[in-house]
Structures are given as structure tokens and as C-alpha cells.
């Protein structure tokens, strides 16, 4: 029997022991998972980011401009020094500003404008009519400037039903994704580890 598969199976059972109650087996497996994940990402960061994008450009290619992001990156660690902690806000503010500047237009294009475009459909088939009705009634539900009475009340009520359908389907999708993960783990335990199923 493969020792790697046995260790993975034992750690899987230790994680699933949390279904009974919080216990030392679960805590041990949790700490191993976190420790291995942090170690893995530190190595990946060093080999895929620091060496090719900082050390090689500075020390081999002689691009001294790369010292600036290197210093800014080191300034992030000043948060751990009480008297110098305020200087860690400088690189953090640059990251947040650049991130927001890059993310907001991308979000507008990918989410808002794409959804508006997807709603502008011809009324040629039942699916398009249902989509447009759902969008309009949900917008009516979230329109709070007028009391929901009469036609507004009917639209708001229909919007609630469409929202309930959406949340129900999203929850069902989430549950099915978790069940799929459970099936994968059970196949691993029963087939790869114990060899009970083919």
C-alpha cells in the first residue's frame, strides 16, 4: 500500500472527524493543512515572483528601478514593528489605489455592462420574456421610493419570487458542489485507499 495514499486517507478521516465534534485529530489535520499551504505558497512566491521579477532584474540585468518595489515590499513588514508601523501604510495605499483603479473599470465591463447587455433581448421567445420580466420585477422590488401597492405591489411580489428562485438555485448549486467533493473523497477512500470498489 502506498504510504502517501495512507497518509492522505488518515488526514481525510481526521478532517471528517469534525462532523462528530471538535477534537485533537481534526485540529492536528487542520494545522498540517495550514502549515503545508503556507510553506507551499512561500516557496511559490520566492521561485515565481521574487527571483524572476525582483532579484534577476536587479542583480543580473542591472535594472535598478526595481529597487523601488522591493523597498515598498519590505516596508509592508514594518507593521510588525510598533514604532514604524505607520510606514507600512504607504505601500498598502499604493496597492489599494492601483488595485481599485484596475479593478473598477474591469468590474464595470465584466459585470455591470455585460449584465445590462445580456438583459437587452428581443421579445421573440419565452425565455427572453421571462428574463426581462425577472429583471424588471426585481428592480421594482428594490425601488423603495414608492409604496408597493397596486401594480407596484404585484411587481414587487413577483420580484420576491424570482429572487427566491435565484437564491434557491444558488444554494442548491452550492450543496451539489459540496456533495460532489464528498463523493470524490469517498471514492478516494474506498477505491484508492481500501480498494473496496473499482
Residue pairs with C-beta under 8 A, 6 or more apart in sequence:
1 193
5 192
5 193
6 193
8 188
8 193
9 188
9 189
9 192
9 193
11 29
11 32
11 33
12 185
12 188
12 189
13 25
13 189
14 25
14 26
14 28
14 29
15 26
15 29
15 30
15 33
16 185
17 23
17 25
17 26
18 26
53 66
54 66
54 69
54 70
54 73
57 63
57 66
58 64
58 66
58 67
58 70
72 90
72 91
72 94
73 91
75 87
75 88
75 90
75 91
76 88
76 91
76 92
77 88
78 84
78 85
78 87
78 88
79 85
79 88
119 131
119 132
119 135
121 128
121 131
121 132
122 128
123 129
123 132
133 158
133 162
134 159
134 162
136 155
137 155
137 156
137 158
137 159
137 162
138 159
138 162
138 163
139 159
140 148
140 152
140 155
140 156
140 158
140 159
141 148
141 155
141 156
141 159
141 160
141 163
142 159
143 152
146 152
148 155
148 156
148 157
187 197
190 196
190 197
191 197
191 198
